[in-house]
Amino acid sequence: MKWLVFTLIGALLFVAIFGPFLIGPEGLELNLARDLQPGYGENGFDVLTWLIYGTRISLMIAGICTLVSLVIGVLYGAVSGYVGGFIDTVMMRFVDILLAFPGILLALYIAAVLKPGIGNIVVALCATGWVGYARIARSQVLSVKNQDYVSSALALGASHVRILLRHILPNILGPLFVQASFGVSSLILAEASLSFLGLGVPPGTPSWGALLDQGVTYMFIAPHLVIWPGVCIAVAVLSFNFLGDWLRDVRDPG
């Protein structure tokens, strides 16, 4: 299973990075003579080319959102757990307020207010995406901040910033990487959902969700417009979910 997961993720990354250079943009051009023919979409664009370019868009958005959410959440949660007391209580109540809103609904609202665009998608998905990492980081910091190596660093005169960055954060990253792998799959689904609803990438930008939106209209005429983006989304989501399961098993074999 491990090698299958690595093979699938490696294939997705290869397609996302090198696929557009290998296949070229010609397939994105419209040709009304090929309209809804097998392998082609509305107005005659090539579905394979669209899927390859869509792989880059989906993984790029998921990767950027995961990285931004991870950095914000880890810093926020680590500071909250390390400082403790009243500040910790206030900071965590803010997190609880954000968790009270369904993440995808808040993302839909933000995306609807902003114009379609990759930058706006990142803002919408990161608005609540960081709170899960913050809670995990806080709980991990609470479990390690009283360890002997932290006390020794304090006794030697190390600053609190140095203790957080050099002694605590490296020891709490394991669970956060597991969460990040699951987060990537969730973000791929979220981006596809926003694009499916017309609130994601700008019109005409290759995206799995946008292709699904088009496929619903022509489901019985051109079912390939639904099948292939659905397969791509399923493979990507399952691959990163399996990666998260494997990372979790590595950390906790029992």
N, C-alpha and C positions, 0 to 999 in steps of 0.2 A: 504493500500500500504506500509506503514511504516513497519509493522510487516512482510510482505512478503519479503521486502528488507533485513531486519535483519535476517530473517530465511535463505534466500539464501546465504547471505555473511557468516553467521555462519556455514552453511553446507559446504561451500567451504573451510573455515578455518579449520573446523574439519577434512575434507578429506585430506587437505594438511598436517596437523600436525600429525594426528593419522592414516590416511588411510594406508600408507606404512607399519606401524607396525602391523596393523590388518590383512592385506591381504598377507604380506610376499613377498619376491622377486621371488618366484618360477615361477610366471607367466611370468617373463621376460626371462626365459630360452627358448631356441629355440628347436622346435620339428618339424622336417620336415614332419612328418605324419599329422600334423594339418595345414599345409601351406594353408593360405587363406580360411580356413574353417570358417563358421559363428562364430563370436566371437574371431577369431584369425587373425593375420596379416601375413606378409611375413616371411617365415621360422618358423611360428608356435608360435610366442609369443602371450600372452593373451592380448587382447585389453583393457579389463577393468583394468588390472594391470597397463598397460602402461598409461592409462588415469589418474589413481589415482596418480601415481608417477609424471606424467606431471602436475597435479594440483599443487603439491608442487613446482616444478621447476618454473612454470609460476608465481605463487603468490610470491615466494621468490624473483625472479628477479624484478618483478613489485614493491614489497615492498622496496627492497634495493634501486632501482633507484629513487623511489619517495622520500625516506628519504634523500638520498644524494643530489638530486636536490633541495629539499626543504631547507635543511640547507645551501647549497651554495647560492642558489638564495635569500633567506631571508637575509642572512648576507650581500651579495653584494648589494642588492637593498636598505636595511636599511641604510648602510653606505653611499651610493650614495645620497639618499634623505636627510639624516641628515646633511651631510657635505655641500651639495649644491654647487652652483657656478661653477667654471671651472672644478673642479674634477667631479662633477655630470654630466656635459656635456660630458666629455671624457668617463666616465664609461658607460653612456647610449648610446653613439655612438657605443661603442664596442658591446653592446647588440643588437643594430639595425643591425650591420653587421652580427651577428650570425643569427638573425631572417630573414635576406635576403636569407639564404640558407634553402631550405626545410629540416626539421628535419630528416625525414626518409631517405632522400637521403644522407645526411651527415653521418647518422648512418650506412647506407649500405656501404659507402666508408670506414669508420673506421673499420667496421667489416670485410670487404674484405681484408684490409691491415693486420689486426691482425688475429691470428689463432682462429678457433672456440673455445669458452670456456665461462663459465659463467662470469668470471671476465672481459673478453673482451666485452661481451654484455653489462655489466654494464657501462663500459667506453664509449662505442658507444652511448648508450641511454642517458647517463648523459651529453654528450658533449654539447648538446643544450637543454636538458630537464630543466635546471635550469633557463633559461632566462625568461620564463613566470612568475615564482615565483619572480624573481628579479624586473620585471616591476610592479607587484602587490604590492610587499613590498615597493618599492619606492613611489608609489602613496599613499599608506596608511600612510607612514611616513610623507610625505608632508602635509597630512591632519591633523595630530595630533601633530606634533613637536612644534607648536605654541600654544598648549592648555595650560590652566592655570597650570595644575599639572606638566607639563614639566618646565614651567617657575619657578614654586615654587621650584622644585628640583634643578634647576640651582642656584637659589638664596640661597639655603641652602648649596651650595658648592659640590653638587654631581658631580662626574666625568662624562664625556660624555659616557664612556663605561657603567657605571652603569645606566645612564638614558636610553640608548638604550636597555640594557638587562632587566632592572627591571621595567621600566615605559612605554616604547614605544612598544617593541615587544609583551608583553602580550595583548596589546590592538589592535593589527593588525592581530592576528592569525586567526580570523574568516574567512575572505575571502580566506586566504591561505589554510585552511582545505577544503573548498569547491573546490578550484582548485586542491588540492591533490587527492580528491576522483575521479574527472574526469581524472586526470593524471594517476591513477592506471589503469583505463580501457584502456587508450591510450597505456600505456606501455605493457599491456597484448597483445594487437593487434600487437604492434611493435615487441615484442619478438617472437610471432607466425609467423610474416612475415619473420623475419630474419632466424628462424629455417626452415621455409618452403623453403627458398632459399638456405639452406645449409650453412648459415653464422652465425648461432646461436650457439646452444649447440653442443658439440662434437658428431660425429656420434655414434649412439647406445644409446645415452642418452634419456630417455623418455621425450617427449615434444609434446604438442598438435600440434604445427606447423610442426614438423618432421613427425608426423603421417599423417597429411594432405598431406604432400609432397608424402608420400608413397601411400596414398589413391588415388591421381590423376592418378597414373600409373595403378592402378587396379580398377578404378571407376566402371566399368561395370561388373567386376568379383566379387569384394568384396566391395560393396558400403558402408558397415558399417565403413570402414576405413576413409571415408570422413564425414559421417553423424555425428558420435558421437563426434569426436574432434570439429567439427563445432558447435554442440549443446553446448559443454562445453565452448567454446570461447564466444558464444553468451550469454549464461547465466551469465558468469563472467562479461562481458563488460556491459550488461544491469543492472546487480545488482549494480555495482559501479557507473554507470551513474544515476540510480535512487537514490542512496545514496547522490550523489552530489546535485540532484534536491531537495531532502528533506532537506539537510543542508542549501541550499540557501533559501528555503521557511521559515525555522526556523529563519534565520537571518533577513529576510525581508518579514514578513507575508503579507505586502501589495502588 
